[in-house]
Amino acid sequence: MQQPAIRILNSHRIMSISTVRPDGWPQTTVVGYANKGFDLFFLIFRASQKFANIQHDERISVAIAAEPPDLSQLQAVYAGAHAKEITDPAERATAWRLLMGRHSNLAGFKIPNANDAVFMHAMCKYVSVLDFTQGPGHREEFTVDDNGAVTEIGVADEKWGQTTAAGHSSGANSQ
């Protein structure tokens, strides 16, 4: 059975990525990505603030989800990762093939010049999965080591938004 986080990563193409600016403030942008398991690959401009931020601090956060037709169908992956530039030509070509396979709008383009664009490899380390199909607030947390092994931290079911038998909300703001 496929790990739920991998299933979610495999089914999306766009992620929000947060980097740390040199002044300490977060910066969040959206990028296209492809993945092999918990390894994420994305392409950014060498002259971008995002790349400058990653060069200063390789820690990033990502969020991947789609807006569900109903809240009970929400599924998302959040991860803290380390991002590094891919400099090896063969690894750049592999990353390009993965991105082209996920993003049909890249068909017909040639691999971007390394002077202009940077292929990044982000290795997920701290992962949270929201899966409301298993109940409101269902969350799983785990870590991924350098070999791809998963160590579960915990599972939580936050029962917000449910109503009691008397019809009152059981949430924190139920006054």
C-alpha positions as CSV (number, residue, x, y, z in Angstrom):
1,M,0.0,0.0,0.0
2,Q,1.4,3.4,-1.0
3,Q,2.3,5.9,1.7
4,P,-0.6,8.5,1.8
5,A,1.9,11.4,1.6
6,I,3.5,9.9,-1.5
7,R,0.1,9.4,-3.1
8,I,-0.7,13.1,-2.5
9,L,2.7,14.3,-3.8
10,N,2.2,12.1,-6.9
11,S,-1.2,13.6,-7.7
12,H,-0.3,17.3,-7.7
13,R,2.0,19.5,-9.8
14,I,2.2,22.9,-7.9
15,M,3.5,23.6,-4.5
16,S,3.9,26.6,-2.2
17,I,7.5,27.0,-1.1
18,S,8.6,29.2,1.8
19,T,12.2,30.3,2.2
20,V,13.9,32.4,4.8
21,R,15.0,35.8,3.7
22,P,18.4,37.1,5.0
23,D,16.4,39.6,7.2
24,G,14.7,36.6,8.8
25,W,11.3,37.1,7.3
26,P,9.7,34.2,5.4
27,Q,9.0,34.4,1.7
28,T,6.4,32.2,0.1
29,T,6.0,31.6,-3.7
30,V,4.5,28.9,-5.9
31,V,6.5,26.6,-8.1
32,G,5.8,23.6,-10.3
33,Y,7.4,20.4,-9.0
34,A,7.9,16.7,-9.7
35,N,8.8,14.1,-7.1
36,K,10.4,10.7,-6.7
37,G,9.0,9.6,-3.3
38,F,9.9,12.3,-0.8
39,D,12.5,13.9,-3.1
40,L,11.1,17.0,-4.7
41,F,12.5,18.6,-7.9
42,F,11.8,22.1,-9.1
43,L,13.2,24.8,-11.3
44,I,13.8,28.4,-10.4
45,F,15.6,31.4,-11.9
46,R,19.2,31.9,-10.8
47,A,18.6,35.6,-10.3
48,S,15.5,35.1,-8.1
49,Q,15.1,36.1,-4.5
50,K,14.0,32.5,-3.8
51,F,17.4,31.1,-5.0
52,A,19.3,33.8,-3.0
53,N,17.3,32.8,0.1
54,I,18.1,29.1,-0.4
55,Q,21.8,29.9,-0.9
56,H,21.6,31.8,2.5
57,D,19.6,29.1,4.3
58,E,18.8,25.7,2.6
59,R,15.8,25.1,4.9
60,I,12.5,25.4,3.1
61,S,8.8,24.6,3.9
62,V,6.4,23.3,1.3
63,A,2.6,22.9,1.2
64,I,0.9,20.8,-1.4
65,A,-2.9,20.5,-1.7
66,A,-5.9,21.2,-3.9
67,E,-9.1,22.9,-2.9
68,P,-11.5,20.0,-2.3
69,P,-15.2,20.1,-3.4
70,D,-16.1,19.4,0.2
71,L,-14.0,19.9,3.4
72,S,-14.3,16.2,4.3
73,Q,-12.2,15.5,1.2
74,L,-9.2,17.7,2.2
75,Q,-5.8,16.1,1.7
76,A,-2.5,17.9,2.0
77,V,1.2,17.5,2.6
78,Y,3.3,19.9,4.5
79,A,7.0,19.4,4.8
80,G,10.2,20.9,6.1
81,A,13.0,20.1,3.7
82,H,16.6,20.9,2.8
83,A,17.0,22.3,-0.8
84,K,20.2,22.1,-2.8
85,E,21.1,23.1,-6.3
86,I,21.6,20.2,-8.8
87,T,24.9,20.9,-10.5
88,D,25.7,17.5,-12.1
89,P,24.7,17.6,-15.8
90,A,23.2,14.1,-15.7
91,E,21.2,14.9,-12.6
92,R,20.0,18.1,-14.2
93,A,18.8,16.1,-17.2
94,T,17.0,13.6,-14.9
95,A,15.3,16.5,-13.1
96,W,14.3,18.0,-16.4
97,R,12.8,14.7,-17.6
98,L,10.8,14.4,-14.3
99,L,9.5,17.9,-14.6
100,M,8.6,17.5,-18.3
101,G,6.8,14.3,-17.4
102,R,4.6,16.1,-14.8
103,H,4.2,19.4,-16.7
104,S,3.0,18.9,-20.2
105,N,3.3,22.6,-20.8
106,L,7.1,22.2,-20.9
107,A,6.8,19.9,-24.0
108,G,8.9,21.3,-26.9
109,F,11.2,23.3,-24.6
110,K,14.9,22.5,-24.3
111,I,16.6,22.1,-20.9
112,P,17.2,25.6,-19.5
113,N,20.7,27.0,-19.5
114,A,22.4,26.6,-16.1
115,N,23.4,30.2,-16.2
116,D,19.8,31.2,-16.2
117,A,17.8,28.5,-14.3
118,V,18.6,26.3,-11.4
119,F,17.3,22.8,-10.8
120,M,16.7,22.2,-7.1
121,H,16.4,19.0,-5.2
122,A,14.5,19.2,-1.9
123,M,14.7,16.3,0.5
124,C,11.7,16.2,2.8
125,K,12.6,15.7,6.4
126,Y,9.6,16.7,8.6
127,V,6.3,15.7,7.1
128,S,2.7,16.3,8.1
129,V,-0.3,14.8,6.2
130,L,-3.8,16.2,6.6
131,D,-6.4,13.6,5.5
132,F,-9.9,14.7,6.4
133,T,-11.3,11.6,4.5
134,Q,-10.3,9.8,7.7
135,G,-12.2,12.4,9.8
136,P,-12.1,16.1,10.6
137,G,-8.6,17.2,11.6
138,H,-6.9,13.8,11.0
139,R,-3.2,14.5,10.9
140,E,-0.2,12.2,10.7
141,E,3.4,13.4,11.3
142,F,6.7,11.7,10.6
143,T,10.3,12.2,9.7
144,V,12.1,10.9,6.7
145,D,15.8,10.1,7.1
146,D,18.5,10.4,4.4
147,N,17.8,6.9,3.2
148,G,14.1,7.5,2.8
149,A,13.1,5.6,5.9
150,V,10.0,6.9,7.6
151,T,9.7,7.2,11.4
152,E,6.2,8.0,12.7
153,I,5.9,10.8,15.2
154,G,2.2,10.6,15.8
155,V,-1.4,10.6,14.6
156,A,-4.0,13.1,15.8
157,D,-7.7,13.5,15.2
158,E,-8.7,17.0,16.1
159,K,-12.5,16.8,16.4
160,W,-13.2,20.5,15.7
161,G,-16.4,21.4,13.9
162,Q,-18.4,18.4,15.0
163,T,-21.8,18.8,16.7
164,T,-22.8,17.1,19.9
165,A,-26.1,15.3,20.4
166,A,-27.7,18.5,21.7
167,G,-26.7,20.2,18.5
168,H,-24.0,22.4,19.9
169,S,-20.6,22.7,18.3
170,S,-17.8,20.9,20.2
171,G,-15.2,23.3,18.9
172,A,-13.3,25.7,21.2
173,N,-15.5,28.7,20.2
174,S,-18.8,26.9,21.1
175,Q,-20.3,29.5,23.5
